[in-house]
């Protein structure tokens, strides 16, 4: 199910489906600029998340994208740039 834009809601859904949510973390809070480590997601969980994003959105993420994009905002921007969607102002 491809779409034109990857959103925070997409990311939260994929994180929950792939790795669950840490009991002490509120993914529905203001998490855009919170590091994934602080949200309870380490490298293995992010690899799973990346694989799910690739399958669902029909793109290929370089390994560097998942290591460099250390916040939801950065990952959303990286995915949208691959989808050809410009960042919202």
N, C-alpha and C positions, 0 to 999 in steps of 0.2 A: 504494500500500500504506500506508494510514493506520494509525496506532497511537495509543494513549492518552497516551504520554509520549515526549518527545524526550530522548535520553540522550547521554552523552559518547561512547559507541560509535557512535551515529548520526552525531554531528558529525564524528568522526574519519573514518568511512567516506565521508561526503559531501565532506569536505575532500580526502581522497586521490583520490576519483573526479573531482572538479571541477578541482582545481588541483595535485594531486600533493603530495608532501611534500619539503621542503627536505632535502638530504642530511645536513646537520648537526643536524637536529631529530628527536628521538625522540617521536613522537606517543603512544607507549605509556607514556611517563613521566608524571610528575605535572605536567600542563599546565593544570589547571583555572584557575589564577590567573595564567597567563603571558599577557602581551599578544600578540595575534595578530601584530603586527609582529615581535616577538621569535621567533615560530614561523615567520616567513618568509611570512606572508599579508598582502598589502596590499589596498587598497580594491577593485581589480578582482577579485581572488580571492574576497574576501568578498561581492561582488555576485553572483558565480557561485554561491557557497555559499548565499546567501540565496535565489536563484532555485530551486535544487535543493530546499531545505527547503520552500519554498512549494509546489512541485509535489508533492513526496512526502507532505507532511503536510496539504495542502489548506487552507493559511492564507495570509494576506497580511501581509507584514512591511513596516512603514513604513520609509522610508529612514533615519530617525533610529535605528531599532533597530540597524542594521548599523554606524552610526558611533558610537553610544553604548555598545554592548556590545563592549568592547575585549578581553574575555577569554572563553575558552570557558564559564566559569561564568556570566557575564553573559548570553551569547547563549542558553545552554540555559535559563536562568530566563525570559528574554523569550519564547522560543518556547513554553515550557510554560505561561506565563501566557495566551498566546493559545489554547492547546489546552485551557485550563481545568484544568490540573494544578497542584496546589499544590506548592511546593518541599519537598523532603524535609528533615527536621530533622537 
